[in-house]
Amino acid sequence: MQFFKRKSKPQTDAEYIAAYQASGDLNVLGELYERNMEMVFSICYKYLRNEEESKDATMEIFEQLVEDLKKHQISNFKNWLHSVARNYCLMQLRVRKVEVGGLQISDDEFMENEPFVHLSDETIDLEGDLQKLENCIGKLEFEQKSCVELFYLQEKCYKEIAEQTGFDMNKVKSYIQNGKRNLKICMEKNK
């Protein structure tokens, strides 16, 4: 009599990821995600501040993982998933903001350090004025220009900008705030 060795159920996150990548079985991914769903929901709720939107975001992040886990090698799933959830929520918040020629101007909800004070943001209508905006960005000081482009155009967070530029995190926030103010002033002068 021949006994067949039964495949054991994955135990660790790494085993779940390997099993999903090998088989593409959504049930395996679902089990892995279910173990981390509460964390993802908590992150979403922290950023979105709305229970229904957080539930939707939690499900949309799962759908995103279906493809992402096929492409990426992940060594620490919880940390990676935390970053995915945070970035997803930040993108949702940025989408909510007023767009000025593809440039999101309001960023108060992204502040990672509450005591830091921002000037009030007013909507600037630049629909047909992209050339003026481009010229004004070119007139910013190097530090402001770098930080504004990384934050608004490349959608980097403060920490990523600080790491990439070598600027202190508070300096990054200041450069973005001052750059945004200088853009507004420049655009008003060029109306």
C-alpha positions as CSV (number, residue, x, y, z in Angstrom):
1,M,0.0,0.0,0.0
2,Q,1.4,3.3,-1.0
3,F,0.8,6.4,1.0
4,F,0.7,9.8,-0.6
5,K,2.3,12.6,1.3
6,R,-0.2,15.3,1.9
7,K,0.8,18.9,1.3
8,S,0.9,20.6,4.7
9,K,-0.9,23.9,5.0
10,P,1.5,27.0,5.0
11,Q,2.3,28.3,8.5
12,T,4.4,31.4,8.0
13,D,3.8,34.5,5.8
14,A,6.8,33.4,3.6
15,E,5.3,30.0,3.1
16,Y,1.9,31.5,2.1
17,I,3.6,33.8,-0.3
18,A,5.7,31.0,-1.8
19,A,2.5,28.8,-2.1
20,Y,0.6,31.6,-3.8
21,Q,3.4,32.4,-6.2
22,A,3.7,28.8,-7.1
23,S,0.0,28.1,-7.6
24,G,-1.7,31.4,-8.1
25,D,-4.4,30.0,-5.8
26,L,-6.5,32.9,-4.5
27,N,-7.6,30.9,-1.5
28,V,-4.0,30.7,-0.3
29,L,-3.7,34.5,-0.7
30,G,-7.0,35.0,1.0
31,E,-5.8,33.0,4.0
32,L,-2.6,35.1,4.2
33,Y,-4.5,38.4,3.8
34,E,-7.1,37.4,6.4
35,R,-4.3,37.0,9.0
36,N,-3.4,40.6,8.3
37,M,-6.7,42.2,7.4
38,E,-7.3,43.9,10.8
39,M,-3.9,45.6,10.5
40,V,-4.7,46.8,7.0
41,F,-8.1,48.1,8.1
42,S,-6.6,49.9,11.0
43,I,-4.0,51.6,8.7
44,C,-6.8,52.6,6.3
45,Y,-9.0,54.0,9.0
46,K,-6.1,56.0,10.5
47,Y,-5.6,57.7,7.1
48,L,-9.1,57.8,5.6
49,R,-11.0,58.4,8.9
50,N,-14.1,56.8,7.4
51,E,-15.2,53.2,8.2
52,E,-16.9,52.5,4.9
53,E,-14.0,53.9,2.8
54,S,-11.6,51.9,5.0
55,K,-13.5,48.7,4.4
56,D,-13.5,49.4,0.6
57,A,-9.8,50.3,0.7
58,T,-9.0,47.0,2.6
59,M,-10.7,45.0,-0.2
60,E,-9.1,47.0,-3.0
61,I,-5.6,46.5,-1.4
62,F,-6.3,42.7,-1.5
63,E,-7.1,43.0,-5.2
64,Q,-3.8,44.9,-5.7
65,L,-1.9,42.1,-3.9
66,V,-3.2,39.6,-6.4
67,E,-0.8,41.1,-9.0
68,D,1.8,42.6,-6.7
69,L,2.7,39.4,-5.0
70,K,3.4,37.7,-8.4
71,K,6.0,40.4,-9.2
72,H,7.8,41.1,-5.9
73,Q,10.0,39.1,-3.6
74,I,9.0,40.0,-0.1
75,S,11.2,39.2,2.9
76,N,9.0,40.8,5.6
77,F,5.3,40.6,4.5
78,K,3.8,42.6,7.4
79,N,6.2,45.6,6.9
80,W,5.7,45.4,3.1
81,L,1.9,45.2,3.5
82,H,1.9,48.1,5.9
83,S,3.7,50.2,3.3
84,V,1.4,49.1,0.6
85,A,-1.7,50.0,2.7
86,R,-0.2,53.4,3.7
87,N,0.8,54.3,0.2
88,Y,-2.7,53.3,-1.1
89,C,-4.4,55.5,1.4
90,L,-2.1,58.5,0.7
91,M,-2.9,58.1,-3.0
92,Q,-6.6,58.1,-2.1
93,L,-6.2,61.3,-0.1
94,R,-4.2,62.9,-2.9
95,V,-6.9,62.0,-5.4
96,R,-9.5,63.8,-3.2
97,K,-7.5,67.0,-3.4
98,V,-7.9,69.7,-5.9
99,E,-5.8,69.1,-9.0
100,V,-4.0,72.0,-10.6
101,G,-2.8,70.9,-14.0
102,G,-2.0,67.5,-12.6
103,L,-0.3,69.1,-9.5
104,Q,-2.1,68.5,-6.2
105,I,-1.9,71.6,-4.2
106,S,-3.5,70.8,-0.8
107,D,-1.5,68.5,1.4
108,D,-2.7,69.3,5.0
109,E,-4.0,65.7,5.6
110,F,-0.6,64.2,4.7
111,M,1.2,66.0,7.6
112,E,3.1,63.4,9.5
113,N,4.1,65.8,12.3
114,E,0.9,67.6,13.6
115,P,2.6,70.6,15.3
116,F,4.1,71.7,12.0
117,V,2.0,74.7,10.8
118,H,0.9,75.1,7.1
119,L,-0.4,78.2,5.5
120,S,-4.0,77.9,4.3
121,D,-4.4,76.4,0.9
122,E,-6.6,78.1,-1.6
123,T,-7.7,76.6,-4.9
124,I,-5.7,77.9,-7.8
125,D,-7.3,77.4,-11.2
126,L,-4.6,76.7,-13.8
127,E,-6.5,74.6,-16.2
128,G,-5.1,76.1,-19.4
129,D,-2.0,77.6,-17.7
130,L,0.4,74.7,-17.6
131,Q,3.2,76.7,-19.2
132,K,3.0,79.4,-16.6
133,L,3.1,76.8,-13.8
134,E,6.1,75.1,-15.4
135,N,7.9,78.5,-15.6
136,C,7.1,79.2,-12.0
137,I,8.4,75.8,-10.8
138,G,11.6,76.6,-12.7
139,K,11.9,79.9,-10.7
140,L,11.9,78.2,-7.3
141,E,15.0,77.8,-5.3
142,F,16.8,74.5,-5.9
143,E,15.7,73.0,-2.6
144,Q,12.1,74.1,-2.9
145,K,12.0,73.0,-6.6
146,S,13.4,69.5,-5.7
147,C,11.0,68.9,-2.8
148,V,8.0,70.2,-4.7
149,E,8.7,68.1,-7.7
150,L,9.4,64.9,-5.6
151,F,6.3,65.4,-3.5
152,Y,3.7,66.5,-6.1
153,L,4.9,65.2,-9.4
154,Q,6.6,61.9,-8.2
155,E,4.3,61.5,-5.3
156,K,7.0,60.7,-2.7
157,C,6.3,61.0,1.0
158,Y,8.3,63.3,3.3
159,K,10.5,60.4,4.5
160,E,11.4,59.3,1.0
161,I,12.2,62.9,0.0
162,A,14.4,63.3,3.0
163,E,16.3,60.1,2.2
164,Q,16.7,61.0,-1.5
165,T,17.8,64.6,-1.0
166,G,19.6,64.3,2.3
167,F,17.5,67.2,3.8
168,D,16.2,67.0,7.3
169,M,12.5,66.0,7.4
170,N,11.4,69.4,8.9
171,K,13.4,71.1,6.1
172,V,11.6,69.0,3.5
173,K,8.2,70.1,4.9
174,S,9.4,73.7,5.0
175,Y,10.7,73.6,1.4
176,I,7.4,72.2,0.2
177,Q,5.3,74.8,2.1
178,N,7.4,77.7,1.0
179,G,7.6,76.3,-2.6
180,K,3.9,76.0,-2.7
181,R,3.5,79.6,-1.4
182,N,6.0,80.9,-3.9
183,L,4.3,79.1,-6.7
184,K,1.0,80.7,-5.7
185,I,2.6,84.2,-5.6
186,C,4.3,83.6,-9.0
187,M,1.1,82.4,-10.6
188,E,-0.8,85.4,-9.3
189,K,1.8,87.8,-10.7
190,N,1.5,86.1,-14.1
191,K,-2.3,86.1,-14.4
